[in-house]
């Protein structure tokens, strides 16, 4: 399928999703949201895709968030893009709404500014790899908005509370180096190395059993908001599939036999 606002390709079981609106710093408008939502659905359903990477076109911006010019033009016409029926169920960029859970790992390859909704996209990913010139921020209050695509809730859960509140109440930005120091970013690297570093992370994920990875993500994300006892005792869909999969025995057998495992990723 051809997309107008997003580049999509699959290499070695890794889906590379690139927001392709460099002329507006990869900001998102309605059609881009819809394309991304369609892509995430396809990735989640394709057994040949193990990991997805989200990035932005160019070397300056991962995503500047909401396309304010587009939204303003709608508002002047008396329209609200959130009420037009075209905002996908997954929310901003198709992944920020907590009701939408990707079962497969998502890596944000932050190649520049990740601001507003762009930062919220990165926060919704499982792993963040950032170029050393990247910056993060939630500047919504400076334009009369709030970080309603998860930023107000995810950021205080992913970095120290006072640091998060300081960012959100002042609209100050966080450098890639500080983000790494707070544990928000997994690794920083020169921009020229971003692709190779992200590929290494994706490759390490792919070496693991598919259902074990999906079960781990599912249990961790859902169980995070539960009391420990409840998280332990909850039933998880992908964990149950993993427990019934021949991959459990295959992994142990491969270890004993000192060979690489041959994963099936199915029951």
Secondary structure, DSSP 4 states (H G I P E B T S, - for coil): ---SSEEEEEETTEEEEEE--GGGTT-B-HHHHHHHHHHHHHHHH-TT--EEEEEESSSSEEE--B-HHHHHHHHHTT--TTSSS-S-TT-GGGT-STT---SSEEEEEE-SEEETHHHHHHHHSSEEEEETT-EEE--GGGGT---TTTHHHHHHHHS-HHHHHHHHHHT--EEHHHHHHTTS-SEEE-GGGHHHHHHHHHHHHHTS-HHHHHHHHHHHHHHTTS-HHHHHHS--HHHHHHHHSTHHHHHHHHHHHTS--------
